Amino acid sequence: MKKEFEKRPNTGGLFAVKSKQASNFPDYRGDVLIQLSEFEIKDGMIEVSLSGWKKQYSGGTWLSLQAKKPWVKDGQTQPQKTQEIQDDDIPF
C-alpha cells in the first residue's frame, strides 16, 4: 500500500511537469505549506529561504523543499527594503 504524501509545516515539493505544452510552461510544479506564525510579515509579504534535496520516486526525480526564515549573520540585522528616491526629492 502506498503511503500518502504528508504535508508538514514549512515543507513541500517540486515535481517535473511531464507534459509541457509550450516553452513558457514551468519545468517543475509543486506546493509549499507555510506556517505564517514563524515568519515576520511586512507589508503583507514574507521572505522565505528555500532549501531543496533531489529525491527519487517511482515516477522520476523530485525536489523536497524546506522553508525557513532568511539566514542572518550573528550581530547583523536583515537588510531593509530601500526606498526609491525621485529626482524631485534631491535638494541640489
C-alpha positions in Angstrom: 0.0 0.0 0.0 1.4 3.4 -1.0 2.0 5.9 1.8 0.2 9.2 1.1 2.4 12.3 1.0 2.1 14.1 4.3 2.2 17.9 4.1 4.1 19.3 7.1 4.6 23.0 8.0 7.3 24.8 6.0 7.9 21.9 3.6 6.8 21.0 0.1 7.9 19.5 -3.1 8.5 20.3 -6.8 7.8 17.6 -9.4 8.8 17.6 -13.0 6.0 18.6 -15.4 5.7 15.6 -17.8 3.6 17.2 -20.5 4.9 20.7 -21.2 2.5 22.2 -23.8 4.6 25.3 -24.5 8.2 26.5 -23.9 7.0 29.0 -21.3 5.3 26.3 -19.2 7.3 25.5 -15.9 9.6 22.6 -15.8 8.6 21.8 -12.2 5.5 22.4 -10.3 4.5 21.9 -6.6 3.4 23.4 -3.3 4.9 24.5 0.0 2.8 24.7 3.2 4.0 27.9 5.0 3.3 28.4 8.8 3.0 32.2 8.8 3.4 32.5 12.6 7.1 31.5 12.2 7.8 34.4 9.7 7.8 38.2 10.0 5.1 39.7 7.8 5.9 43.1 6.3 3.5 44.9 4.0 1.5 41.7 3.6 4.6 39.7 2.5 7.1 37.3 3.9 10.6 36.5 2.9 11.4 32.8 2.8 14.7 31.0 2.4 14.3 27.7 0.5 16.5 24.6 0.6 16.0 21.6 -1.7 17.0 18.0 -1.9 16.9 15.9 -5.0 14.9 12.7 -4.3 13.8 9.7 -6.4 10.3 8.1 -6.6 8.7 5.6 -9.0 7.7 8.4 -11.3 11.1 10.0 -11.5 13.0 12.7 -9.7 11.6 15.5 -7.5 12.8 18.2 -5.2 12.0 18.0 -1.5 11.7 21.6 -0.2 12.1 23.2 3.2 11.2 26.9 4.0 13.0 28.8 6.8 13.5 32.4 7.9 16.2 34.0 5.8 19.7 33.5 7.3 21.1 36.5 9.2 24.7 36.5 10.4 25.1 36.9 14.1 25.1 40.6 15.2 23.6 41.8 11.9 20.0 42.7 11.1 18.1 41.7 8.0 18.6 44.1 5.1 15.8 46.7 5.0 14.0 47.5 1.8 15.4 50.6 0.1 13.1 53.3 -0.7 13.2 54.7 -4.3 14.2 58.4 -4.4 12.7 60.6 -7.0 14.9 63.3 -8.7 12.5 65.9 -7.3 13.4 64.8 -3.7 17.1 65.7 -4.1 17.8 69.3 -2.9 20.5 70.1 -5.3 
